[in-house]
Amino acid sequence: MALKATIYKAELSITDLDRSYYASHNLTLALHPSETVERMMLRLAAFARHASDTLTFTKGICEDDEPDLWQKNYSDEIELWIELGEPDEKRLRKICGRAEQVWIYSYGGRAADVWWRDMEGKASRFEHLHILGVSPDTLTQLAALAERSMQLQVTIQDGQMWLSDNVHNVLVEFVTLKEGQ
């Protein structure tokens, strides 16, 4: 018998002073059986960091041809591709050819460091590719916010992002590995 996804609901109140973006989003996240709570919460943090009315979660982990999040225009062209993990060079080439902007959130701890050492030179040729690293400690703190029904406040200012609920206040730190244009 196949395992089913666990559904999480999140109400995000976003105050992004860096982009002058202020909005609330009611989101439904499906935690795939092969996905960790840490990864799901990183998806939520990535959504908050790039939030817009047209940014959406995709089938992600279940679909090889889709990212974790994307933003499309009215012509169905991909404006923003957001992927979590450590894609290989072939995938990077493919997704950079499909989207105007690509953001990779690398979160694999030591494995991510090894991946980046191998990928650093190869990634430099993609102008609109951004790669950020996320520490295991940050992931652990994000996971502490996870509840089946969440109300989270997000504040982004001067490049720093804070997520908080009624109990926890988490600084989500991203390390810039590659900054695109």
Buried (B, 14 or more C-beta within 10 A) or exposed (E): EEEEBBEBEBEBBBBBEEEEEEEEBEBEBBBBEEBEBBBBBBBBBBBBBBBBEEBEBBEBBEEEEBBBBBBBEEEEEBBBBBBBBBBEEEBBBEBBEBBEBBBBBBBBBEEBBEBBEEBEEEBEEBEEBBBBBBBEEBBEBBBBBBEEEBBBBBBBEEEEBBBBBEEEEBEBBBEEBBEBE
